[in-house]
């Protein structure tokens, strides 16, 4: 891991290596909006995957506590996305992010996908 961080840090040589290695896994250093692959279908594929995984585990276990935990996770993630992550994206990318929001739904076509006539 340390070697990977050191090698990747060369691309961003003006950054503190500790900050770089801590923030890179979370995508905080991206300088463009990723719009290819699964990001053409959803703006938040990792969260969709987590939700499906937790709901599947809850259904498979038959545990009501697991189901309640999964639903709570969905609520927390949705609040984080709508009140923290997307405002940050709007400030960082401006009109480019707005165009992306118009084209791609938050969760596979669900959530704040707007037509250009709005």
Biopython code that builds the backbone (N, CA, C, O; Angstrom):
import numpy as np
from Bio.PDB.StructureBuilder import StructureBuilder

atoms = [
    (1, "UNK", "N", (0.834, -1.193, 0.000)),
    (1, "UNK", "CA", (0.000, 0.000, 0.000)),
    (1, "UNK", "C", (0.872, 1.247, 0.000)),
    (1, "UNK", "O", (0.637, 2.177, -0.772)),
    (2, "UNK", "N", (1.876, 1.264, 0.866)),
    (2, "UNK", "CA", (2.746, 2.436, 0.948)),
    (2, "UNK", "C", (3.463, 2.673, -0.376)),
    (2, "UNK", "O", (3.604, 3.813, -0.819)),
    (3, "UNK", "N", (3.915, 1.591, -1.002)),
    (3, "UNK", "CA", (4.607, 1.726, -2.290)),
    (3, "UNK", "C", (3.660, 2.275, -3.355)),
    (3, "UNK", "O", (4.056, 3.119, -4.158)),
    (4, "UNK", "N", (2.421, 1.805, -3.367)),
    (4, "UNK", "CA", (1.435, 2.302, -4.317)),
    (4, "UNK", "C", (1.200, 3.785, -4.109)),
    (4, "UNK", "O", (1.147, 4.551, -5.071)),
    (5, "UNK", "N", (1.061, 4.191, -2.860)),
    (5, "UNK", "CA", (0.863, 5.618, -2.573)),
    (5, "UNK", "C", (2.058, 6.428, -3.032)),
    (5, "UNK", "O", (1.899, 7.501, -3.613)),
    (6, "UNK", "N", (3.262, 5.918, -2.773)),
    (6, "UNK", "CA", (4.468, 6.649, -3.160)),
    (6, "UNK", "C", (4.545, 6.806, -4.675)),
    (6, "UNK", "O", (4.863, 7.885, -5.175)),
    (7, "UNK", "N", (4.256, 5.734, -5.403)),
    (7, "UNK", "CA", (4.313, 5.805, -6.863)),
    (7, "UNK", "C", (3.224, 6.721, -7.430)),
    (7, "UNK", "O", (3.477, 7.515, -8.336)),
    (8, "UNK", "N", (2.017, 6.600, -6.888)),
    (8, "UNK", "CA", (0.924, 7.433, -7.380)),
    (8, "UNK", "C", (1.100, 8.895, -7.000)),
    (8, "UNK", "O", (0.597, 9.780, -7.692)),
    (9, "UNK", "N", (1.803, 9.155, -5.917)),
    (9, "UNK", "CA", (1.989, 10.521, -5.464)),
    (9, "UNK", "C", (2.827, 11.318, -6.447)),
    (9, "UNK", "O", (2.737, 12.545, -6.482)),
    (10, "UNK", "N", (3.641, 10.641, -7.244)),
    (10, "UNK", "CA", (4.457, 11.345, -8.243)),
    (10, "UNK", "C", (3.585, 12.154, -9.196)),
    (10, "UNK", "O", (3.977, 13.238, -9.628)),
    (11, "UNK", "N", (2.409, 11.634, -9.525)),
    (11, "UNK", "CA", (1.494, 12.339, -10.425)),
    (11, "UNK", "C", (1.059, 13.667, -9.820)),
    (11, "UNK", "O", (0.848, 14.644, -10.539)),
    (12, "UNK", "N", (0.925, 13.699, -8.492)),
    (12, "UNK", "CA", (0.493, 14.893, -7.770)),
    (12, "UNK", "C", (1.620, 15.317, -6.833)),
    (12, "UNK", "O", (1.412, 15.401, -5.623)),
    (13, "UNK", "N", (2.809, 15.586, -7.372)),
    (13, "UNK", "CA", (4.003, 15.795, -6.564)),
    (13, "UNK", "C", (3.927, 17.017, -5.661)),
    (13, "UNK", "O", (4.711, 17.127, -4.718)),
    (14, "UNK", "N", (3.009, 17.931, -5.922)),
    (14, "UNK", "CA", (2.898, 19.123, -5.088)),
    (14, "UNK", "C", (2.079, 18.871, -3.825)),
    (14, "UNK", "O", (1.933, 19.775, -3.003)),
    (15, "UNK", "N", (1.540, 17.659, -3.652)),
    (15, "UNK", "CA", (0.699, 17.347, -2.507)),
    (15, "UNK", "C", (1.489, 16.652, -1.408)),
    (15, "UNK", "O", (2.458, 15.941, -1.674)),
    (16, "UNK", "N", (1.065, 16.867, -0.190)),
    (16, "UNK", "CA", (1.615, 16.165, 0.961)),
    (16, "UNK", "C", (1.328, 14.675, 0.782)),
    (16, "UNK", "O", (0.173, 14.303, 0.577)),
    (17, "UNK", "N", (2.350, 13.809, 0.853)),
    (17, "UNK", "CA", (2.112, 12.377, 0.597)),
    (17, "UNK", "C", (1.152, 11.721, 1.585)),
    (17, "UNK", "O", (0.398, 10.823, 1.210)),
    (18, "UNK", "N", (1.173, 12.157, 2.837)),
    (18, "UNK", "CA", (0.253, 11.574, 3.817)),
    (18, "UNK", "C", (-1.172, 11.944, 3.455)),
    (18, "UNK", "O", (-2.047, 11.078, 3.433)),
    (19, "UNK", "N", (-1.424, 13.222, 3.169)),
    (19, "UNK", "CA", (-2.770, 13.666, 2.774)),
    (19, "UNK", "C", (-3.196, 12.959, 1.495)),
    (19, "UNK", "O", (-4.342, 12.526, 1.370)),
    (20, "UNK", "N", (-2.276, 12.843, 0.551)),
    (20, "UNK", "CA", (-2.587, 12.189, -0.720)),
    (20, "UNK", "C", (-3.029, 10.752, -0.500)),
    (20, "UNK", "O", (-4.054, 10.340, -1.043)),
    (21, "UNK", "N", (-2.289, 9.984, 0.277)),
    (21, "UNK", "CA", (-2.602, 8.574, 0.488)),
    (21, "UNK", "C", (-3.871, 8.376, 1.295)),
    (21, "UNK", "O", (-4.547, 7.358, 1.146)),
    (22, "UNK", "N", (-4.203, 9.335, 2.147)),
    (22, "UNK", "CA", (-5.430, 9.222, 2.918)),
    (22, "UNK", "C", (-6.658, 9.603, 2.108)),
    (22, "UNK", "O", (-7.738, 9.059, 2.334)),
    (23, "UNK", "N", (-6.509, 10.529, 1.171)),
    (23, "UNK", "CA", (-7.680, 11.004, 0.434)),
    (23, "UNK", "C", (-7.891, 10.294, -0.887)),
    (23, "UNK", "O", (-9.022, 10.257, -1.372)),
    (24, "UNK", "N", (-6.866, 9.732, -1.490)),
    (24, "UNK", "CA", (-7.010, 9.098, -2.798)),
    (24, "UNK", "C", (-8.065, 7.998, -2.822)),
    (24, "UNK", "O", (-8.849, 7.957, -3.770)),
    (25, "UNK", "N", (-8.133, 7.097, -1.830)),
    (25, "UNK", "CA", (-9.149, 6.033, -1.903)),
    (25, "UNK", "C", (-10.583, 6.564, -1.931)),
    (25, "UNK", "O", (-11.488, 5.874, -2.402)),
    (26, "UNK", "N", (-10.794, 7.756, -1.443)),
    (26, "UNK", "CA", (-12.142, 8.302, -1.408)),
    (26, "UNK", "C", (-12.433, 9.210, -2.595)),
    (26, "UNK", "O", (-13.514, 9.794, -2.666)),
    (27, "UNK", "N", (-11.504, 9.342, -3.521)),
    (27, "UNK", "CA", (-11.749, 10.106, -4.734)),
    (27, "UNK", "C", (-11.741, 11.604, -4.528)),
    (27, "UNK", "O", (-12.253, 12.338, -5.374)),
    (28, "UNK", "N", (-11.176, 12.083, -3.433)),
    (28, "UNK", "CA", (-11.242, 13.504, -3.137)),
    (28, "UNK", "C", (-10.270, 14.334, -3.963)),
    (28, "UNK", "O", (-10.357, 15.562, -3.966)),
    (29, "UNK", "N", (-9.363, 13.694, -4.650)),
    (29, "UNK", "CA", (-8.389, 14.436, -5.435)),
    (29, "UNK", "C", (-8.715, 14.420, -6.918)),
    (29, "UNK", "O", (-7.914, 14.895, -7.723)),
    (30, "UNK", "N", (-9.845, 13.898, -7.295)),
    (30, "UNK", "CA", (-10.215, 13.861, -8.705)),
    (30, "UNK", "C", (-10.392, 15.286, -9.225)),
    (30, "UNK", "O", (-10.922, 16.155, -8.532)),
    (31, "UNK", "N", (-9.945, 15.504, -10.440)),
    (31, "UNK", "CA", (-10.088, 16.829, -11.024)),
    (31, "UNK", "C", (-11.060, 16.834, -12.201)),
    (31, "UNK", "O", (-11.132, 17.808, -12.950)),
    (32, "UNK", "N", (-11.805, 15.743, -12.359)),
    (32, "UNK", "CA", (-12.841, 15.692, -13.388)),
    (32, "UNK", "C", (-13.955, 14.755, -12.934)),
    (32, "UNK", "O", (-13.741, 13.885, -12.089)),
    (33, "UNK", "N", (-15.117, 14.934, -13.489)),
    (33, "UNK", "CA", (-16.248, 14.087, -13.167)),
    (33, "UNK", "C", (-16.148, 12.822, -14.013)),
    (33, "UNK", "O", (-16.027, 12.898, -15.236)),
    (34, "UNK", "N", (-16.197, 11.675, -13.374)),
    (34, "UNK", "CA", (-16.142, 10.407, -14.093)),
    (34, "UNK", "C", (-17.534, 10.132, -14.650)),
    (34, "UNK", "O", (-18.507, 10.060, -13.898)),
    (35, "UNK", "N", (-17.628, 9.979, -15.975)),
    (35, "UNK", "CA", (-18.928, 9.787, -16.615)),
    (35, "UNK", "C", (-18.946, 8.568, -17.526)),
    (35, "UNK", "O", (-19.826, 8.451, -18.378)),
    (36, "UNK", "N", (-17.998, 7.665, -17.364)),
    (36, "UNK", "CA", (-17.984, 6.457, -18.194)),
    (36, "UNK", "C", (-18.245, 5.239, -17.326)),
    (36, "UNK", "O", (-18.267, 5.321, -16.098)),
    (37, "UNK", "N", (-18.441, 4.107, -17.989)),
    (37, "UNK", "CA", (-18.722, 2.877, -17.247)),
    (37, "UNK", "C", (-20.059, 2.970, -16.532)),
    (37, "UNK", "O", (-21.033, 3.487, -17.078)),
    (38, "UNK", "N", (-20.095, 2.469, -15.315)),
    (38, "UNK", "CA", (-21.343, 2.450, -14.549)),
    (38, "UNK", "C", (-21.808, 3.871, -14.192)),
    (38, "UNK", "O", (-22.983, 4.078, -13.891)),
    (39, "UNK", "N", (-20.893, 4.845, -14.226)),
    (39, "UNK", "CA", (-21.256, 6.231, -13.917)),
    (39, "UNK", "C", (-22.139, 6.853, -15.001)),
    (39, "UNK", "O", (-22.643, 7.962, -14.820)),
    (40, "UNK", "N", (-22.331, 6.165, -16.108)),
    (40, "UNK", "CA", (-23.304, 6.624, -17.107)),
    (40, "UNK", "C", (-24.725, 6.286, -16.675)),
    (40, "UNK", "O", (-25.685, 6.859, -17.191)),
    (41, "UNK", "N", (-24.863, 5.358, -15.730)),
    (41, "UNK", "CA", (-26.178, 4.899, -15.274)),
    (41, "UNK", "C", (-26.564, 5.420, -13.882)),
    (41, "UNK", "O", (-27.744, 5.603, -13.587)),
    (42, "UNK", "N", (-25.565, 5.653, -13.040)),
    (42, "UNK", "CA", (-25.811, 6.136, -11.685)),
    (42, "UNK", "C", (-24.656, 7.020, -11.237)),
    (42, "UNK", "O", (-23.499, 6.759, -11.564)),
    (43, "UNK", "N", (-24.979, 8.065, -10.488)),
    (43, "UNK", "CA", (-23.931, 8.937, -9.967)),
    (43, "UNK", "C", (-23.268, 8.344, -8.727)),
    (43, "UNK", "O", (-22.211, 8.819, -8.313)),
    (44, "UNK", "N", (-23.860, 7.329, -8.134)),
    (44, "UNK", "CA", (-23.361, 6.770, -6.878)),
    (44, "UNK", "C", (-23.325, 5.241, -6.897)),
    (44, "UNK", "O", (-23.993, 4.607, -6.080)),
    (45, "UNK", "N", (-22.567, 4.641, -7.802)),
    (45, "UNK", "CA", (-22.600, 3.179, -7.901)),
    (45, "UNK", "C", (-22.097, 2.472, -6.649)),
    (45, "UNK", "O", (-22.587, 1.393, -6.313)),
    (46, "UNK", "N", (-21.136, 3.055, -5.960)),
    (46, "UNK", "CA", (-20.620, 2.388, -4.769)),
    (46, "UNK", "C", (-21.688, 2.321, -3.686)),
    (46, "UNK", "O", (-21.793, 1.306, -2.997)),
    (47, "UNK", "N", (-22.472, 3.359, -3.520)),
    (47, "UNK", "CA", (-23.525, 3.339, -2.511)),
    (47, "UNK", "C", (-24.643, 2.363, -2.903)),
    (47, "UNK", "O", (-25.195, 1.671, -2.047)),
    (48, "UNK", "N", (-24.967, 2.314, -4.176)),
    (48, "UNK", "CA", (-25.968, 1.350, -4.646)),
    (48, "UNK", "C", (-25.485, -0.072, -4.339)),
    (48, "UNK", "O", (-26.268, -0.912, -3.894)),
    (49, "UNK", "N", (-24.211, -0.338, -4.574)),
    (49, "UNK", "CA", (-23.654, -1.649, -4.273)),
    (49, "UNK", "C", (-23.704, -1.982, -2.789)),
    (49, "UNK", "O", (-24.045, -3.102, -2.410)),
    (50, "UNK", "N", (-23.366, -1.008, -1.952)),
    (50, "UNK", "CA", (-23.427, -1.238, -0.501)),
    (50, "UNK", "C", (-24.852, -1.559, -0.064)),
    (50, "UNK", "O", (-25.079, -2.489, 0.710)),
    (51, "UNK", "N", (-25.796, -0.790, -0.560)),
    (51, "UNK", "CA", (-27.198, -0.998, -0.172)),
    (51, "UNK", "C", (-27.669, -2.382, -0.598)),
    (51, "UNK", "O", (-28.291, -3.095, 0.188)),
    (52, "UNK", "N", (-27.376, -2.767, -1.837)),
    (52, "UNK", "CA", (-27.775, -4.094, -2.311)),
    (52, "UNK", "C", (-27.129, -5.195, -1.475)),
    (52, "UNK", "O", (-27.765, -6.202, -1.162)),
    (53, "UNK", "N", (-25.867, -4.998, -1.118)),
    (53, "UNK", "CA", (-25.164, -5.991, -0.306)),
    (53, "UNK", "C", (-25.816, -6.119, 1.075)),
    (53, "UNK", "O", (-26.079, -7.229, 1.538)),
    (54, "UNK", "N", (-26.076, -4.979, 1.733)),
    (54, "UNK", "CA", (-26.665, -5.027, 3.074)),
    (54, "UNK", "C", (-28.092, -5.568, 3.056)),
    (54, "UNK", "O", (-28.476, -6.351, 3.924)),
    (55, "UNK", "N", (-28.871, -5.148, 2.069)),
    (55, "UNK", "CA", (-30.240, -5.670, 1.978)),
    (55, "UNK", "C", (-30.238, -7.163, 1.670)),
    (55, "UNK", "O", (-31.059, -7.909, 2.203)),
    (56, "UNK", "N", (-29.325, -7.596, 0.817)),
    (56, "UNK", "CA", (-29.208, -9.023, 0.513)),
    (56, "UNK", "C", (-28.797, -9.831, 1.734)),
    (56, "UNK", "O", (-29.326, -10.915, 1.976)),
    (57, "UNK", "N", (-27.855, -9.304, 2.498)),
    (57, "UNK", "CA", (-27.432, -10.001, 3.722)),
    (57, "UNK", "C", (-28.574, -10.055, 4.728)),
    (57, "UNK", "O", (-28.771, -11.067, 5.399)),
    (58, "UNK", "N", (-29.326, -8.962, 4.829)),
    (58, "UNK", "CA", (-30.465, -8.945, 5.759)),
    (58, "UNK", "C", (-31.524, -9.952, 5.323)),
    (58, "UNK", "O", (-32.071, -10.682, 6.149)),
    (59, "UNK", "N", (-31.810, -9.989, 4.021)),
    (59, "UNK", "CA", (-32.815, -10.938, 3.526)),
    (59, "UNK", "C", (-32.333, -12.372, 3.698)),
    (59, "UNK", "O", (-33.105, -13.250, 4.085)),
    (60, "UNK", "N", (-31.065, -12.607, 3.413)),
    (60, "UNK", "CA", (-30.523, -13.953, 3.543)),
    (60, "UNK", "C", (-30.482, -14.459, 4.973)),
    (60, "UNK", "O", (-30.666, -15.649, 5.230)),
    (61, "UNK", "N", (-30.243, -13.556, 5.889)),
    (61, "UNK", "CA", (-30.158, -13.968, 7.294)),
    (61, "UNK", "C", (-31.534, -14.053, 7.949)),
    (61, "UNK", "O", (-31.711, -14.727, 8.963)),
    (62, "UNK", "N", (-32.502, -13.361, 7.356)),
    (62, "UNK", "CA", (-33.835, -13.336, 7.944)),
    (62, "UNK", "C", (-33.904, -12.534, 9.231)),
    (62, "UNK", "O", (-34.854, -12.668, 10.002)),
    (63, "UNK", "N", (-32.902, -11.705, 9.464)),
    (63, "UNK", "CA", (-32.815, -10.939, 10.698)),
    (63, "UNK", "C", (-33.503, -9.590, 10.556)),
    (63, "UNK", "O", (-33.191, -8.815, 9.652)),
    (64, "UNK", "N", (-34.428, -9.321, 11.443)),
    (64, "UNK", "CA", (-35.088, -8.009, 11.435)),
    (64, "UNK", "C", (-34.108, -6.913, 11.822)),
    (64, "UNK", "O", (-34.185, -5.805, 11.292)),
    (65, "UNK", "N", (-33.185, -7.202, 12.739)),
    (65, "UNK", "CA", (-32.180, -6.222, 13.136)),
    (65, "UNK", "C", (-31.288, -5.857, 11.948)),
    (65, "UNK", "O", (-30.952, -4.688, 11.753)),
    (66, "UNK", "N", (-30.911, -6.854, 11.162)),
    (66, "UNK", "CA", (-30.098, -6.589, 9.971)),
    (66, "UNK", "C", (-30.873, -5.745, 8.972)),
    (66, "UNK", "O", (-30.303, -4.849, 8.349)),
    (67, "UNK", "N", (-32.155, -6.014, 8.809)),
    (67, "UNK", "CA", (-32.978, -5.227, 7.890)),
    (67, "UNK", "C", (-33.100, -3.785, 8.380)),
    (67, "UNK", "O", (-32.970, -2.848, 7.592)),
    (68, "UNK", "N", (-33.344, -3.608, 9.658)),
    (68, "UNK", "CA", (-33.433, -2.252, 10.222)),
    (68, "UNK", "C", (-32.107, -1.525, 10.051)),
    (68, "UNK", "O", (-32.087, -0.342, 9.712)),
    (69, "UNK", "N", (-31.002, -2.223, 10.283)),
    (69, "UNK", "CA", (-29.677, -1.618, 10.106)),
    (69, "UNK", "C", (-29.447, -1.216, 8.651)),
    (69, "UNK", "O", (-28.900, -0.146, 8.386)),
    (70, "UNK", "N", (-29.855, -2.052, 7.718)),
    (70, "UNK", "CA", (-29.692, -1.741, 6.294)),
    (70, "UNK", "C", (-30.516, -0.523, 5.910)),
    (70, "UNK", "O", (-30.036, 0.341, 5.177)),
    (71, "UNK", "N", (-31.738, -0.443, 6.390)),
    (71, "UNK", "CA", (-32.597, 0.709, 6.089)),
    (71, "UNK", "C", (-32.009, 1.980, 6.705)),
    (71, "UNK", "O", (-32.034, 3.043, 6.084)),
    (72, "UNK", "N", (-31.483, 1.869, 7.923)),
    (72, "UNK", "CA", (-30.842, 3.012, 8.567)),
    (72, "UNK", "C", (-29.619, 3.460, 7.768)),
    (72, "UNK", "O", (-29.379, 4.657, 7.609)),
    (73, "UNK", "N", (-28.853, 2.500, 7.270)),
    (73, "UNK", "CA", (-27.701, 2.812, 6.433)),
    (73, "UNK", "C", (-28.129, 3.575, 5.180)),
    (73, "UNK", "O", (-27.494, 4.557, 4.797)),
    (74, "UNK", "N", (-29.205, 3.119, 4.546)),
    (74, "UNK", "CA", (-29.718, 3.792, 3.347)),
    (74, "UNK", "C", (-30.058, 5.246, 3.670)),
    (74, "UNK", "O", (-29.707, 6.148, 2.910)),
    (75, "UNK", "N", (-30.735, 5.476, 4.785)),
    (75, "UNK", "CA", (-31.128, 6.834, 5.174)),
    (75, "UNK", "C", (-29.902, 7.709, 5.434)),
    (75, "UNK", "O", (-29.849, 8.854, 4.986)),
    (76, "UNK", "N", (-28.931, 7.177, 6.148)),
    (76, "UNK", "CA", (-27.718, 7.954, 6.464)),
    (76, "UNK", "C", (-26.958, 8.291, 5.190)),
    (76, "UNK", "O", (-26.529, 9.431, 5.011)),
    (77, "UNK", "N", (-26.788, 7.328, 4.313)),
    (77, "UNK", "CA", (-26.067, 7.567, 3.059)),
    (77, "UNK", "C", (-26.800, 8.594, 2.203)),
    (77, "UNK", "O", (-26.169, 9.482, 1.629)),
    (78, "UNK", "N", (-28.117, 8.485, 2.112)),
    (78, "UNK", "CA", (-28.880, 9.446, 1.315)),
    (78, "UNK", "C", (-28.698, 10.869, 1.855)),
    (78, "UNK", "O", (-28.502, 11.808, 1.083)),
    (79, "UNK", "N", (-28.763, 11.023, 3.164)),
    (79, "UNK", "CA", (-28.566, 12.351, 3.771)),
    (79, "UNK", "C", (-27.156, 12.850, 3.477)),
    (79, "UNK", "O", (-26.975, 14.021, 3.144)),
    (80, "UNK", "N", (-26.151, 11.976, 3.596)),
    (80, "UNK", "CA", (-24.777, 12.369, 3.302)),
    (80, "UNK", "C", (-24.636, 12.826, 1.847)),
    (80, "UNK", "O", (-24.025, 13.858, 1.569)),
    (81, "UNK", "N", (-25.204, 12.051, 0.930)),
    (81, "UNK", "CA", (-25.087, 12.382, -0.493)),
    (81, "UNK", "C", (-25.759, 13.726, -0.784)),
    (81, "UNK", "O", (-25.174, 14.578, -1.453)),
    (82, "UNK", "N", (-26.969, 13.916, -0.293)),
    (82, "UNK", "CA", (-27.724, 15.117, -0.650)),
    (82, "UNK", "C", (-27.271, 16.361, 0.081)),
    (82, "UNK", "O", (-27.423, 17.465, -0.442)),
    (83, "UNK", "N", (-26.711, 16.217, 1.292)),
    (83, "UNK", "CA", (-26.350, 17.408, 2.076)),
    (83, "UNK", "C", (-24.854, 17.678, 2.158)),
    (83, "UNK", "O", (-24.451, 18.771, 2.556)),
    (84, "UNK", "N", (-24.026, 16.709, 1.793)),
    (84, "UNK", "CA", (-22.584, 16.915, 1.872)),
    (84, "UNK", "C", (-21.916, 16.725, 0.508)),
    (84, "UNK", "O", (-21.277, 17.639, -0.012)),
    (85, "UNK", "N", (-22.070, 15.535, -0.061)),
    (85, "UNK", "CA", (-21.321, 15.194, -1.263)),
    (85, "UNK", "C", (-21.751, 16.000, -2.490)),
    (85, "UNK", "O", (-20.907, 16.572, -3.180)),
    (86, "UNK", "N", (-23.050, 16.052, -2.768)),
    (86, "UNK", "CA", (-23.486, 16.762, -3.971)),
    (86, "UNK", "C", (-23.270, 18.277, -3.884)),
    (86, "UNK", "O", (-22.889, 18.874, -4.891)),
    (87, "UNK", "N", (-23.492, 18.932, -2.736)),
    (87, "UNK", "CA", (-23.132, 20.358, -2.672)),
    (87, "UNK", "C", (-21.637, 20.586, -2.918)),
    (87, "UNK", "O", (-21.253, 21.569, -3.552)),
    (88, "UNK", "N", (-20.798, 19.677, -2.415)),
    (88, "UNK", "CA", (-19.355, 19.784, -2.676)),
    (88, "UNK", "C", (-19.074, 19.658, -4.175)),
    (88, "UNK", "O", (-18.272, 20.411, -4.728)),
    (89, "UNK", "N", (-19.735, 18.709, -4.822)),
    (89, "UNK", "CA", (-19.551, 18.528, -6.262)),
    (89, "UNK", "C", (-20.019, 19.758, -7.036)),
    (89, "UNK", "O", (-19.388, 20.152, -8.017)),
    (90, "UNK", "N", (-21.109, 20.357, -6.606)),
    (90, "UNK", "CA", (-21.610, 21.569, -7.281)),
    (90, "UNK", "C", (-20.613, 22.712, -7.135)),
    (90, "UNK", "O", (-20.362, 23.441, -8.094)),
    (91, "UNK", "N", (-20.042, 22.875, -5.941)),
    (91, "UNK", "CA", (-19.051, 23.938, -5.730)),
    (91, "UNK", "C", (-17.784, 23.669, -6.530)),
    (91, "UNK", "O", (-17.185, 24.594, -7.078)),
    (92, "UNK", "N", (-17.377, 22.412, -6.599)),
    (92, "UNK", "CA", (-16.121, 22.065, -7.257)),
    (92, "UNK", "C", (-16.227, 22.099, -8.775)),
    (92, "UNK", "O", (-15.343, 22.632, -9.444)),
    (93, "UNK", "N", (-17.303, 21.535, -9.328)),
    (93, "UNK", "CA", (-17.398, 21.362, -10.781)),
    (93, "UNK", "C", (-18.417, 22.260, -11.464)),
    (93, "UNK", "O", (-18.440, 22.337, -12.692)),
    (94, "UNK", "N", (-19.261, 22.942, -10.692)),
    (94, "UNK", "CA", (-20.198, 23.914, -11.242)),
    (94, "UNK", "C", (-21.122, 23.364, -12.317)),
    (94, "UNK", "O", (-21.818, 22.370, -12.110)),
    (95, "UNK", "N", (-21.117, 24.019, -13.455)),
    (95, "UNK", "CA", (-22.026, 23.682, -14.551)),
    (95, "UNK", "C", (-21.809, 22.273, -15.091)),
    (95, "UNK", "O", (-22.763, 21.623, -15.518)),
    (96, "UNK", "N", (-20.577, 21.798, -15.079)),
    (96, "UNK", "CA", (-20.315, 20.433, -15.555)),
    (96, "UNK", "C", (-21.060, 19.417, -14.698)),
    (96, "UNK", "O", (-21.597, 18.442, -15.224)),
    (97, "UNK", "N", (-21.101, 19.632, -13.381)),
    (97, "UNK", "CA", (-21.838, 18.712, -12.519)),
    (97, "UNK", "C", (-23.331, 18.855, -12.754)),
    (97, "UNK", "O", (-24.046, 17.853, -12.749)),
    (98, "UNK", "N", (-23.825, 20.072, -12.959)),
    (98, "UNK", "CA", (-25.252, 20.272, -13.226)),
    (98, "UNK", "C", (-25.672, 19.531, -14.494)),
    (98, "UNK", "O", (-26.743, 18.926, -14.530)),
    (99, "UNK", "N", (-24.849, 19.571, -15.521)),
    (99, "UNK", "CA", (-25.161, 18.840, -16.756)),
    (99, "UNK", "C", (-25.180, 17.334, -16.495)),
    (99, "UNK", "O", (-26.024, 16.620, -17.036)),
    (100, "UNK", "N", (-24.268, 16.862, -15.681)),
    (100, "UNK", "CA", (-24.224, 15.447, -15.318)),
    (100, "UNK", "C", (-25.483, 15.055, -14.545)),
    (100, "UNK", "O", (-26.044, 13.985, -14.781)),
    (101, "UNK", "N", (-25.930, 15.907, -13.630)),
    (101, "UNK", "CA", (-27.153, 15.656, -12.861)),
    (101, "UNK", "C", (-28.358, 15.555, -13.786)),
    (101, "UNK", "O", (-29.252, 14.741, -13.553)),
    (102, "UNK", "N", (-28.389, 16.375, -14.832)),
    (102, "UNK", "CA", (-29.500, 16.342, -15.786)),
    (102, "UNK", "C", (-29.523, 15.037, -16.587)),
    (102, "UNK", "O", (-30.589, 14.577, -16.998)),
    (103, "UNK", "N", (-28.344, 14.442, -16.807)),
    (103, "UNK", "CA", (-28.258, 13.240, -17.623)),
    (103, "UNK", "C", (-28.399, 11.946, -16.833)),
    (103, "UNK", "O", (-28.947, 10.969, -17.343)),
    (104, "UNK", "N", (-27.909, 11.924, -15.586)),
    (104, "UNK", "CA", (-27.770, 10.668, -14.848)),
    (104, "UNK", "C", (-28.458, 10.769, -13.494)),
    (104, "UNK", "O", (-28.242, 11.723, -12.745)),
    (105, "UNK", "N", (-29.278, 9.790, -13.190)),
    (105, "UNK", "CA", (-29.966, 9.754, -11.903)),
    (105, "UNK", "C", (-29.019, 9.391, -10.762)),
    (105, "UNK", "O", (-27.961, 8.796, -10.972)),
    (106, "UNK", "N", (-29.420, 9.759, -9.569)),
    (106, "UNK", "CA", (-28.596, 9.494, -8.391)),
    (106, "UNK", "C", (-28.419, 8.001, -8.146)),
    (106, "UNK", "O", (-27.313, 7.535, -7.873)),
    (107, "UNK", "N", (-29.531, 7.245, -8.245)),
    (107, "UNK", "CA", (-29.492, 5.797, -7.988)),
    (107, "UNK", "C", (-30.151, 5.062, -9.147)),
    (107, "UNK", "O", (-31.339, 4.750, -9.070)),
    (108, "UNK", "N", (-29.440, 4.785, -10.187)),
    (108, "UNK", "CA", (-29.961, 4.097, -11.378)),
    (108, "UNK", "C", (-31.295, 4.669, -11.825)),
    (108, "UNK", "O", (-32.303, 3.963, -11.867)),
    (109, "UNK", "N", (-31.295, 5.927, -12.152)),
    (109, "UNK", "CA", (-32.485, 6.582, -12.680)),
    (109, "UNK", "C", (-33.419, 7.145, -11.630)),
    (109, "UNK", "O", (-34.428, 7.763, -11.972)),
    (110, "UNK", "N", (-33.107, 6.945, -10.358)),
    (110, "UNK", "CA", (-33.954, 7.460, -9.280)),
    (110, "UNK", "C", (-33.195, 8.564, -8.563)),
    (110, "UNK", "O", (-32.037, 8.387, -8.186)),
    (111, "UNK", "N", (-33.848, 9.699, -8.378)),
    (111, "UNK", "CA", (-33.251, 10.761, -7.577)),
    (111, "UNK", "C", (-32.604, 11.870, -8.363)),
    (111, "UNK", "O", (-31.515, 11.696, -8.910)),
    (112, "UNK", "N", (-33.243, 12.977, -8.425)),
    (112, "UNK", "CA", (-32.765, 14.251, -8.953)),
    (112, "UNK", "C", (-32.234, 14.199, -10.380)),
    (112, "UNK", "O", (-31.338, 14.967, -10.728)),
    (113, "UNK", "N", (-32.758, 13.330, -11.193)),
    (113, "UNK", "CA", (-32.469, 13.400, -12.619)),
    (113, "UNK", "C", (-33.513, 14.317, -13.212)),
    (113, "UNK", "O", (-34.709, 14.033, -13.136)),
    (114, "UNK", "N", (-33.079, 15.400, -13.795)),
    (114, "UNK", "CA", (-34.029, 16.399, -14.290)),
    (114, "UNK", "C", (-33.902, 16.541, -15.789)),
    (114, "UNK", "O", (-32.826, 16.361, -16.359)),
    (115, "UNK", "N", (-34.997, 16.861, -16.407)),
    (115, "UNK", "CA", (-34.946, 17.110, -17.865)),
    (115, "UNK", "C", (-34.495, 18.538, -18.075)),
    (115, "UNK", "O", (-34.541, 19.357, -17.157)),
    (116, "UNK", "N", (-34.063, 18.829, -19.274)),
    (116, "UNK", "CA", (-33.611, 20.187, -19.590)),
    (116, "UNK", "C", (-34.757, 21.177, -19.662)),
    (116, "UNK", "O", (-34.519, 22.376, -19.808)),
    (117, "UNK", "N", (-35.986, 20.715, -19.565)),
    (117, "UNK", "CA", (-37.132, 21.631, -19.631)),
    (117, "UNK", "C", (-37.537, 22.154, -18.265)),
    (117, "UNK", "O", (-38.443, 22.981, -18.167)),
    (118, "UNK", "N", (-36.864, 21.675, -17.182)),
    (118, "UNK", "CA", (-37.204, 22.145, -15.823)),
    (118, "UNK", "C", (-36.840, 23.589, -15.621)),
    (118, "UNK", "O", (-37.059, 24.135, -14.540)),
]
sb = StructureBuilder()
sb.init_structure("model")
sb.init_model(0)
sb.init_chain("A")
sb.init_seg("    ")
for serial, (resi, resn, name, xyz) in enumerate(atoms, 1):
    if name == "N":
        sb.init_residue(resn, " ", resi, " ")
    sb.init_atom(name, np.array(xyz, "f"), 0.0, 1.0, " ", f" {name:<3s}", serial, name[0])
structure = sb.get_structure()
